[in-house]
Amino acid sequence: MRTHNDGPMPDVPNESSNSSRREFLSNAALLTAGLSLGCANGVERALTPDGRAASALSTSRDDEEDDESDGRLPAPEASGIEHIVLVMMENRSFDHFLGWLPGANGRQAGLVYTDRNGVPHATYPLAPDYQGCGHPDPDHGYVGGREEFDGGRCDGWLRAGDNDIYSIGYYQRQDLSFFGRAAQDWTSFDRYHAAILAATFPNRFIQHAAQTDRIEDTFELSTLPTIWDRLADRGLTGRYYYSDLPFLGLWGPKYLVNLTAQPITQFYDDCASGDLPQVSFVDPRFIGEDEGTSNDDHPHADIRSGEYFLNQIYTAVTHSSAWNHTVLIINFDEWGGFFDHVPPSVTPISKLERGAGNEDGRRGFRTPALVVSPFARREYVSHTLFDHSSILRMIEWRFGLAPLTPRDAAARNLAEVLDFGAPDVSAPQWTVNAVSPGTGRRRGVSGTVGRHCVFGEHERVGRWWGRVRSRGTTR
């Protein structure tokens, strides 16, 4: 595979972020149903691709690194890119999911971490456990992430929150029916980081707005300007496709009323008709994570459902008549509390974000990321620093949009990994089996799936609705 080289939390359960996440999911469900009816500079220790310590790297501006495009990006309008599609999954780190990838700076077997009692534990393969039932959801909050970071030692995985050995487990190539093939065939990244060392909501806010107005998973409505506003102001087309619950609901009804947000069935229709917008964000199914019926990869989802979902998206995009001019990007919102050996650096942030509680501008740990396109290098691993803001920078470069904040202004342009010289419209196709929700079996394959890790979805929503009724409000 070709590569490119450049240079103590208390022992209590991590329930606050899970509770607010669940409450938001339920609130968003009601909102959707109702609408359907009516510069900080920093120096961080870097690692070379073979894992050895390298010299200090200034991260004050990402584009000071070598440019994988050799400084030869075409004029945006002559690039051949007409459609940018982003699919954001949930809560997996690079080492945990792709540490096996040839040519990448990944580590899996042979690492040892000590727990809060000083007992050492070795990393281990998780399969045939594809959900992690019986284990807590690893801590991936603002405070817990810094415990895991541990001043750059990246060794606090068994001391943060209520973490247990699940946080140092990993999957291998044969466990991943989509990523196991796609990560080797297309352009992958071993220095793609979450945007902030914090949980889901802050990272997803940054993906839409290049900043966050919160550092925890809280569901107060936001007024942050977004990439959707930038596109609309220029008369460009942008759509956010959701599988069950729209994250854009955290901006209130704004994007649901103006039809920016559309159900995912519309995405498949738009692929089939070739009528993709200039920018598309696609979200997986969030509901049912504790029952193993979601497909977002957030524990305790069955990751095989996520693999099937991603292959559906991949198949729809590569069979679309718009494919010749499309860039498909797959990323994960954050690392999910799973181990990773590469320390994240810092990036410039807005005054608003600093005021919201982000004191250091630190990126999150590495996550899996993939670029699929006729312009994508094949069998290629990029070692250049990117994060969620790099996708915004690519969109802004292609469509002539101003940056939203210092984050995206300083970010590397993800288009730098593309090869515009010789587009290749061929795309391998794979068979990825579906998981049958509620049956406890995968079609054509033995093994339990869809296990109930906590309690049923209807029971959970019922409990939330009881609280709402007692308060007399849906906020």
KOLMI-225863 format. One record per residue (C-alpha): y, z, x; residue number from 0. Coordinates in steps of 0.05 Angstrom, whole numbers, padded with zeros to 5 digits. Layout:
residues N
+--------+--------+--------+-----+
:     py :     pz :     px :   i :
+--------+--------+--------+-----+
:      Y :      Z :      X : NUM :
...
+--------+--------+--------+-----+
END
This chain:
residues 475
+--------+--------+--------+-----+
:     py :     pz :     px :   i :
+--------+--------+--------+-----+
:  00000 :  00000 :  00000 :   0 :
:  00068 : -00019 :  00028 :   1 :
:  00120 :  00036 :  00037 :   2 :
:  00193 :  00041 :  00055 :   3 :
:  00215 :  00096 :  00102 :   4 :
:  00285 :  00128 :  00109 :   5 :
:  00306 :  00168 :  00156 :   6 :
:  00222 :  00755 : -00154 :   7 :
:  00217 :  00745 : -00226 :   8 :
:  00187 :  00803 : -00265 :   9 :
:  00115 :  00796 : -00288 :  10 :
:  00130 :  00780 : -00360 :  11 :
:  00115 :  00720 : -00405 :  12 :
:  00165 :  00664 : -00405 :  13 :
:  00177 :  00661 : -00480 :  14 :
:  00252 :  00649 : -00488 :  15 :
:  00252 :  00575 : -00470 :  16 :
:  00188 :  00562 : -00509 :  17 :
:  00216 :  00595 : -00571 :  18 :
:  00282 :  00558 : -00569 :  19 :
:  00245 :  00493 : -00556 :  20 :
:  00201 :  00504 : -00617 :  21 :
:  00261 :  00523 : -00660 :  22 :
:  00297 :  00460 : -00640 :  23 :
:  00236 :  00417 : -00656 :  24 :
:  00234 :  00446 : -00725 :  25 :
:  00309 :  00440 : -00736 :  26 :
:  00308 :  00368 : -00712 :  27 :
:  00251 :  00352 : -00759 :  28 :
:  00292 :  00375 : -00819 :  29 :
:  00354 :  00339 : -00794 :  30 :
:  00315 :  00274 : -00786 :  31 :
:  00283 :  00280 : -00854 :  32 :
:  00350 :  00295 : -00887 :  33 :
:  00383 :  00235 : -00855 :  34 :
:  00327 :  00189 : -00873 :  35 :
:  00340 :  00210 : -00944 :  36 :
:  00412 :  00199 : -00953 :  37 :
:  00625 :  00362 : -00113 :  38 :
:  00584 :  00406 : -00083 :  39 :
:  00561 :  00389 : -00013 :  40 :
:  00495 :  00417 :  00012 :  41 :
:  00448 :  00413 :  00070 :  42 :
:  00374 :  00416 :  00057 :  43 :
:  00311 :  00413 :  00099 :  44 :
:  00279 :  00344 :  00091 :  45 :
:  00208 :  00323 :  00102 :  46 :
:  00184 :  00259 :  00133 :  47 :
:  00130 :  00219 :  00095 :  48 :
:  00075 :  00253 :  00134 :  49 :
:  00099 :  00322 :  00113 :  50 :
:  00130 :  00345 :  00180 :  51 :
:  00198 :  00378 :  00181 :  52 :
:  00255 :  00330 :  00194 :  53 :
:  00327 :  00340 :  00215 :  54 :
:  00377 :  00368 :  00166 :  55 :
:  00401 :  00318 :  00114 :  56 :
:  00469 :  00320 :  00081 :  57 :
:  00464 :  00307 :  00007 :  58 :
:  00538 :  00304 : -00009 :  59 :
:  00531 :  00230 : -00025 :  60 :
:  00465 :  00196 : -00038 :  61 :
:  00486 :  00126 : -00018 :  62 :
:  00496 :  00147 :  00054 :  63 :
:  00422 :  00135 :  00063 :  64 :
:  00392 :  00067 :  00081 :  65 :
:  00394 :  00017 :  00025 :  66 :
:  00325 : -00010 :  00006 :  67 :
:  00360 : -00073 : -00018 :  68 :
:  00389 : -00082 :  00052 :  69 :
:  00458 : -00083 :  00020 :  70 :
:  00442 : -00148 : -00016 :  71 :
:  00444 : -00130 : -00089 :  72 :
:  00463 : -00192 : -00128 :  73 :
:  00523 : -00195 : -00173 :  74 :
:  00502 : -00155 : -00234 :  75 :
:  00508 : -00213 : -00282 :  76 :
:  00467 : -00257 : -00236 :  77 :
:  00412 : -00205 : -00226 :  78 :
:  00368 : -00232 : -00282 :  79 :
:  00365 : -00162 : -00314 :  80 :
:  00381 : -00164 : -00388 :  81 :
:  00341 : -00104 : -00413 :  82 :
:  00331 : -00035 : -00384 :  83 :
:  00278 :  00009 : -00417 :  84 :
:  00268 :  00082 : -00399 :  85 :
:  00209 :  00125 : -00422 :  86 :
:  00217 :  00199 : -00406 :  87 :
:  00155 :  00243 : -00407 :  88 :
:  00152 :  00318 : -00396 :  89 :
:  00137 :  00373 : -00346 :  90 :
:  00094 :  00347 : -00288 :  91 :
:  00109 :  00350 : -00214 :  92 :
:  00094 :  00296 : -00163 :  93 :
:  00041 :  00334 : -00122 :  94 :
:  00008 :  00359 : -00186 :  95 :
:  00002 :  00289 : -00216 :  96 :
:  00009 :  00238 : -00160 :  97 :
: -00003 :  00276 : -00096 :  98 :
: -00064 :  00231 : -00085 :  99 :
: -00022 :  00167 : -00082 : 100 :
: -00036 :  00127 : -00018 : 101 :
:  00026 :  00118 :  00026 : 102 :
:  00064 :  00173 : -00008 : 103 :
:  00085 :  00242 :  00017 : 104 :
:  00037 :  00278 : -00029 : 105 :
: -00005 :  00340 : -00019 : 106 :
: -00060 :  00368 : -00063 : 107 :
: -00122 :  00400 : -00034 : 108 :
: -00116 :  00451 :  00022 : 109 :
: -00051 :  00486 :  00002 : 110 :
: -00052 :  00562 : -00008 : 111 :
: -00001 :  00603 : -00046 : 112 :
:  00003 :  00679 : -00055 : 113 :
:  00012 :  00712 : -00122 : 114 :
:  00057 :  00770 : -00139 : 115 :
:  00005 :  00818 : -00112 : 116 :
: -00001 :  00783 : -00046 : 117 :
: -00068 :  00752 : -00062 : 118 :
: -00076 :  00680 : -00036 : 119 :
: -00101 :  00624 : -00081 : 120 :
: -00118 :  00553 : -00062 : 121 :
: -00096 :  00491 : -00100 : 122 :
: -00153 :  00461 : -00141 : 123 :
: -00171 :  00401 : -00185 : 124 :
: -00160 :  00412 : -00259 : 125 :
: -00205 :  00360 : -00291 : 126 :
: -00243 :  00361 : -00336 : 127 :
: -00190 :  00409 : -00364 : 128 :
: -00137 :  00362 : -00390 : 129 :
: -00096 :  00413 : -00429 : 130 :
: -00095 :  00480 : -00394 : 131 :
: -00114 :  00521 : -00455 : 132 :
: -00120 :  00594 : -00436 : 133 :
: -00063 :  00589 : -00386 : 134 :
:  00011 :  00602 : -00397 : 135 :
:  00060 :  00544 : -00395 : 136 :
:  00085 :  00549 : -00323 : 137 :
:  00157 :  00574 : -00314 : 138 :
:  00206 :  00517 : -00305 : 139 :
:  00271 :  00552 : -00322 : 140 :
:  00335 :  00558 : -00282 : 141 :
:  00317 :  00626 : -00254 : 142 :
:  00242 :  00615 : -00249 : 143 :
:  00253 :  00548 : -00213 : 144 :
:  00292 :  00584 : -00159 : 145 :
:  00236 :  00634 : -00151 : 146 :
:  00189 :  00576 : -00140 : 147 :
:  00239 :  00543 : -00093 : 148 :
:  00243 :  00608 : -00053 : 149 :
:  00299 :  00587 : -00006 : 150 :
:  00266 :  00520 :  00010 : 151 :
:  00196 :  00548 :  00024 : 152 :
:  00170 :  00521 : -00043 : 153 :
:  00117 :  00575 : -00047 : 154 :
:  00135 :  00617 : -00108 : 155 :
:  00089 :  00583 : -00158 : 156 :
:  00047 :  00644 : -00171 : 157 :
:  00105 :  00693 : -00173 : 158 :
:  00151 :  00661 : -00223 : 159 :
:  00151 :  00684 : -00295 : 160 :
:  00081 :  00691 : -00323 : 161 :
:  00051 :  00636 : -00279 : 162 :
: -00022 :  00637 : -00262 : 163 :
: -00067 :  00589 : -00222 : 164 :
: -00056 :  00533 : -00272 : 165 :
:  00011 :  00521 : -00237 : 166 :
: -00025 :  00502 : -00172 : 167 :
: -00077 :  00457 : -00203 : 168 :
: -00074 :  00381 : -00196 : 169 :
: -00101 :  00316 : -00224 : 170 :
: -00132 :  00260 : -00184 : 171 :
: -00130 :  00185 : -00191 : 172 :
: -00194 :  00181 : -00231 : 173 :
: -00166 :  00231 : -00282 : 174 :
: -00107 :  00186 : -00300 : 175 :
: -00127 :  00123 : -00338 : 176 :
: -00056 :  00094 : -00336 : 177 :
: -00020 :  00125 : -00277 : 178 :
: -00083 :  00121 : -00235 : 179 :
: -00075 :  00045 : -00235 : 180 :
: -00001 :  00033 : -00250 : 181 :
:  00024 :  00079 : -00194 : 182 :
: -00014 :  00037 : -00143 : 183 :
:  00002 : -00031 : -00173 : 184 :
:  00077 : -00024 : -00183 : 185 :
:  00136 :  00012 : -00150 : 186 :
:  00126 :  00087 : -00145 : 187 :
:  00171 :  00140 : -00114 : 188 :
:  00157 :  00202 : -00072 : 189 :
:  00230 :  00225 : -00070 : 190 :
:  00247 :  00219 : -00144 : 191 :
:  00271 :  00288 : -00167 : 192 :
:  00289 :  00319 : -00233 : 193 :
:  00365 :  00322 : -00240 : 194 :
:  00371 :  00398 : -00243 : 195 :
:  00326 :  00457 : -00223 : 196 :
:  00322 :  00478 : -00296 : 197 :
:  00283 :  00465 : -00360 : 198 :
:  00275 :  00406 : -00407 : 199 :
:  00341 :  00407 : -00445 : 200 :
:  00388 :  00409 : -00385 : 201 :
:  00350 :  00351 : -00353 : 202 :
:  00350 :  00310 : -00416 : 203 :
:  00424 :  00322 : -00426 : 204 :
:  00436 :  00296 : -00356 : 205 :
:  00394 :  00234 : -00371 : 206 :
:  00439 :  00218 : -00430 : 207 :
:  00505 :  00246 : -00405 : 208 :
:  00503 :  00255 : -00329 : 209 :
:  00518 :  00329 : -00339 : 210 :
:  00493 :  00387 : -00380 : 211 :
:  00531 :  00438 : -00421 : 212 :
:  00474 :  00489 : -00416 : 213 :
:  00422 :  00513 : -00366 : 214 :
:  00370 :  00536 : -00416 : 215 :
:  00334 :  00504 : -00476 : 216 :
:  00384 :  00524 : -00529 : 217 :
:  00399 :  00482 : -00591 : 218 :
:  00474 :  00488 : -00601 : 219 :
:  00504 :  00420 : -00617 : 220 :
:  00536 :  00383 : -00560 : 221 :
:  00599 :  00340 : -00555 : 222 :
:  00586 :  00312 : -00485 : 223 :
:  00603 :  00238 : -00476 : 224 :
:  00540 :  00197 : -00464 : 225 :
:  00516 :  00130 : -00438 : 226 :
:  00510 :  00110 : -00511 : 227 :
:  00585 :  00119 : -00519 : 228 :
:  00598 :  00077 : -00457 : 229 :
:  00555 :  00021 : -00483 : 230 :
:  00586 :  00022 : -00552 : 231 :
:  00656 :  00021 : -00523 : 232 :
:  00639 : -00044 : -00488 : 233 :
:  00605 : -00075 : -00548 : 234 :
:  00536 : -00072 : -00514 : 235 :
:  00471 : -00056 : -00549 : 236 :
:  00435 :  00010 : -00538 : 237 :
:  00379 :  00043 : -00577 : 238 :
:  00344 :  00109 : -00571 : 239 :
:  00273 :  00106 : -00600 : 240 :
:  00239 :  00171 : -00620 : 241 :
:  00166 :  00184 : -00638 : 242 :
:  00177 :  00245 : -00682 : 243 :
:  00238 :  00286 : -00665 : 244 :
:  00302 :  00255 : -00637 : 245 :
:  00332 :  00292 : -00577 : 246 :
:  00398 :  00259 : -00596 : 247 :
:  00397 :  00306 : -00656 : 248 :
:  00428 :  00356 : -00609 : 249 :
:  00492 :  00316 : -00617 : 250 :
:  00487 :  00327 : -00692 : 251 :
:  00482 :  00267 : -00739 : 252 :
:  00527 :  00223 : -00695 : 253 :
:  00475 :  00177 : -00664 : 254 :
:  00427 :  00181 : -00724 : 255 :
:  00480 :  00157 : -00772 : 256 :
:  00506 :  00100 : -00727 : 257 :
:  00434 :  00075 : -00719 : 258 :
:  00432 :  00085 : -00643 : 259 :
:  00370 :  00128 : -00658 : 260 :
:  00311 :  00090 : -00687 : 261 :
:  00237 :  00108 : -00699 : 262 :
:  00189 :  00084 : -00646 : 263 :
:  00157 :  00034 : -00693 : 264 :
:  00223 : -00004 : -00687 : 265 :
:  00214 : -00006 : -00612 : 266 :
:  00146 : -00041 : -00619 : 267 :
:  00177 : -00089 : -00669 : 268 :
:  00234 : -00104 : -00622 : 269 :
:  00186 : -00117 : -00565 : 270 :
:  00145 : -00164 : -00609 : 271 :
:  00206 : -00202 : -00632 : 272 :
:  00238 : -00204 : -00563 : 273 :
:  00299 : -00170 : -00593 : 274 :
:  00304 : -00112 : -00544 : 275 :
:  00373 : -00082 : -00535 : 276 :
:  00407 : -00082 : -00468 : 277 :
:  00389 : -00008 : -00458 : 278 :
:  00330 :  00028 : -00491 : 279 :
:  00308 :  00101 : -00483 : 280 :
:  00240 :  00117 : -00512 : 281 :
:  00213 :  00187 : -00525 : 282 :
:  00140 :  00207 : -00537 : 283 :
:  00113 :  00252 : -00592 : 284 :
:  00135 :  00324 : -00581 : 285 :
:  00102 :  00359 : -00640 : 286 :
:  00033 :  00388 : -00630 : 287 :
:  00035 :  00409 : -00557 : 288 :
: -00003 :  00474 : -00571 : 289 :
: -00055 :  00436 : -00611 : 290 :
: -00064 :  00381 : -00559 : 291 :
: -00040 :  00327 : -00608 : 292 :
:  00027 :  00311 : -00576 : 293 :
:  00031 :  00256 : -00524 : 294 :
:  00091 :  00278 : -00481 : 295 :
:  00048 :  00312 : -00427 : 296 :
:  00083 :  00378 : -00438 : 297 :
:  00030 :  00434 : -00434 : 298 :
: -00013 :  00441 : -00471 : 299 :
: -00016 :  00368 : -00490 : 300 :
: -00079 :  00330 : -00472 : 301 :
: -00054 :  00286 : -00415 : 302 :
: -00102 :  00231 : -00436 : 303 :
: -00059 :  00222 : -00498 : 304 :
:  00001 :  00213 : -00453 : 305 :
: -00036 :  00161 : -00413 : 306 :
: -00053 :  00123 : -00476 : 307 :
:  00019 :  00126 : -00501 : 308 :
:  00046 :  00100 : -00435 : 309 :
: -00003 :  00042 : -00435 : 310 :
:  00019 :  00025 : -00506 : 311 :
:  00091 :  00021 : -00482 : 312 :
:  00072 : -00018 : -00420 : 313 :
:  00031 : -00068 : -00461 : 314 :
:  00087 : -00078 : -00512 : 315 :
:  00139 : -00090 : -00458 : 316 :
:  00097 : -00136 : -00414 : 317 :
:  00076 : -00178 : -00474 : 318 :
:  00147 : -00185 : -00501 : 319 :
:  00184 : -00251 : -00495 : 320 :
:  00240 : -00208 : -00464 : 321 :
:  00194 : -00187 : -00407 : 322 :
:  00220 : -00237 : -00357 : 323 :
:  00288 : -00202 : -00357 : 324 :
:  00266 : -00130 : -00367 : 325 :
:  00261 : -00068 : -00322 : 326 :
:  00216 : -00013 : -00349 : 327 :
:  00224 :  00056 : -00319 : 328 :
:  00178 :  00115 : -00331 : 329 :
:  00200 :  00184 : -00309 : 330 :
:  00189 :  00258 : -00327 : 331 :
:  00244 :  00304 : -00348 : 332 :
:  00225 :  00360 : -00299 : 333 :
:  00169 :  00388 : -00257 : 334 :
:  00142 :  00436 : -00310 : 335 :
:  00131 :  00494 : -00262 : 336 :
:  00075 :  00457 : -00225 : 337 :
:  00072 :  00460 : -00149 : 338 :
:  00107 :  00411 : -00104 : 339 :
:  00117 :  00419 : -00029 : 340 :
:  00183 :  00381 : -00020 : 341 :
:  00247 :  00423 : -00028 : 342 :
:  00300 :  00393 : -00074 : 343 :
:  00370 :  00381 : -00048 : 344 :
:  00438 :  00389 : -00081 : 345 :
:  00484 :  00338 : -00114 : 346 :
:  00556 :  00337 : -00139 : 347 :
:  00566 :  00365 : -00208 : 348 :
:  00623 :  00368 : -00258 : 349 :
:  00668 :  00428 : -00269 : 350 :
:  00641 :  00431 : -00339 : 351 :
:  00569 :  00437 : -00314 : 352 :
:  00588 :  00490 : -00263 : 353 :
:  00623 :  00528 : -00318 : 354 :
:  00559 :  00524 : -00360 : 355 :
:  00523 :  00564 : -00307 : 356 :
:  00497 :  00514 : -00256 : 357 :
:  00520 :  00550 : -00194 : 358 :
:  00491 :  00506 : -00139 : 359 :
:  00480 :  00435 : -00165 : 360 :
:  00408 :  00437 : -00141 : 361 :
:  00362 :  00381 : -00163 : 362 :
:  00294 :  00398 : -00192 : 363 :
:  00228 :  00387 : -00157 : 364 :
:  00199 :  00318 : -00151 : 365 :
:  00168 :  00285 : -00212 : 366 :
:  00126 :  00222 : -00221 : 367 :
:  00167 :  00159 : -00231 : 368 :
:  00149 :  00086 : -00237 : 369 :
:  00186 :  00019 : -00242 : 370 :
:  00153 : -00040 : -00275 : 371 :
:  00188 : -00107 : -00277 : 372 :
:  00183 : -00179 : -00254 : 373 :
:  00234 : -00156 : -00202 : 374 :
:  00192 : -00095 : -00181 : 375 :
:  00158 : -00093 : -00114 : 376 :
:  00082 : -00091 : -00121 : 377 :
:  00039 : -00037 : -00089 : 378 :
:  00101 : -00004 : -00062 : 379 :
:  00123 :  00068 : -00051 : 380 :
:  00197 :  00083 : -00043 : 381 :
:  00217 :  00142 :  00001 : 382 :
:  00291 :  00140 : -00019 : 383 :
:  00323 :  00198 : -00056 : 384 :
:  00333 :  00184 : -00130 : 385 :
:  00340 :  00227 : -00193 : 386 :
:  00355 :  00216 : -00267 : 387 :
:  00428 :  00199 : -00251 : 388 :
:  00403 :  00139 : -00210 : 389 :
:  00381 :  00106 : -00275 : 390 :
:  00450 :  00116 : -00305 : 391 :
:  00480 :  00086 : -00242 : 392 :
:  00435 :  00026 : -00249 : 393 :
:  00457 :  00017 : -00322 : 394 :
:  00530 :  00024 : -00303 : 395 :
:  00523 : -00025 : -00245 : 396 :
:  00488 : -00078 : -00288 : 397 :
:  00535 : -00074 : -00348 : 398 :
:  00601 : -00057 : -00314 : 399 :
:  00608 :  00014 : -00340 : 400 :
:  00649 :  00070 : -00310 : 401 :
:  00611 :  00132 : -00285 : 402 :
:  00607 :  00190 : -00333 : 403 :
:  00612 :  00246 : -00282 : 404 :
:  00609 :  00260 : -00207 : 405 :
:  00533 :  00261 : -00213 : 406 :
:  00523 :  00188 : -00230 : 407 :
:  00582 :  00167 : -00188 : 408 :
:  00547 :  00195 : -00126 : 409 :
:  00476 :  00176 : -00144 : 410 :
:  00436 :  00120 : -00111 : 411 :
:  00429 :  00058 : -00155 : 412 :
:  00356 :  00052 : -00176 : 413 :
:  00364 : -00024 : -00173 : 414 :
:  00361 : -00017 : -00097 : 415 :
:  00285 : -00015 : -00100 : 416 :
:  00280 : -00082 : -00136 : 417 :
:  00267 : -00149 : -00103 : 418 :
:  00310 : -00202 : -00135 : 419 :
:  00287 : -00258 : -00089 : 420 :
:  00221 : -00278 : -00121 : 421 :
:  00209 : -00251 : -00191 : 422 :
:  00136 : -00245 : -00211 : 423 :
:  00123 : -00244 : -00286 : 424 :
:  00049 : -00230 : -00279 : 425 :
:  00028 : -00160 : -00303 : 426 :
: -00042 : -00130 : -00299 : 427 :
: -00069 : -00104 : -00364 : 428 :
: -00114 : -00043 : -00371 : 429 :
: -00158 : -00012 : -00424 : 430 :
: -00138 :  00060 : -00437 : 431 :
: -00178 :  00096 : -00491 : 432 :
: -00143 :  00133 : -00546 : 433 :
: -00153 :  00206 : -00561 : 434 :
: -00171 :  00218 : -00634 : 435 :
: -00128 :  00277 : -00658 : 436 :
: -00166 :  00332 : -00692 : 437 :
: -00235 :  00304 : -00679 : 438 :
: -00247 :  00341 : -00614 : 439 :
: -00272 :  00276 : -00583 : 440 :
: -00243 :  00216 : -00547 : 441 :
: -00263 :  00149 : -00575 : 442 :
: -00323 :  00125 : -00537 : 443 :
: -00322 :  00184 : -00489 : 444 :
: -00353 :  00253 : -00497 : 445 :
: -00311 :  00315 : -00485 : 446 :
: -00266 :  00361 : -00525 : 447 :
: -00194 :  00342 : -00538 : 448 :
: -00140 :  00367 : -00585 : 449 :
: -00160 :  00440 : -00575 : 450 :
: -00116 :  00492 : -00610 : 451 :
: -00086 :  00530 : -00551 : 452 :
: -00043 :  00578 : -00592 : 453 :
: -00037 :  00567 : -00667 : 454 :
: -00031 :  00510 : -00715 : 455 :
:  00031 :  00467 : -00722 : 456 :
:  00038 :  00479 : -00796 : 457 :
:  00032 :  00554 : -00785 : 458 :
:  00086 :  00551 : -00731 : 459 :
:  00134 :  00511 : -00774 : 460 :
:  00118 :  00557 : -00832 : 461 :
:  00138 :  00618 : -00792 : 462 :
:  00203 :  00584 : -00771 : 463 :
:  00218 :  00564 : -00842 : 464 :
:  00208 :  00635 : -00865 : 465 :
:  00260 :  00658 : -00815 : 466 :
:  00308 :  00603 : -00837 : 467 :
:  00301 :  00622 : -00910 : 468 :
:  00314 :  00695 : -00895 : 469 :
:  00378 :  00676 : -00858 : 470 :
:  00399 :  00625 : -00910 : 471 :
:  00415 :  00572 : -00857 : 472 :
:  00382 :  00517 : -00817 : 473 :
:  00424 :  00530 : -00754 : 474 :
+--------+--------+--------+-----+
END
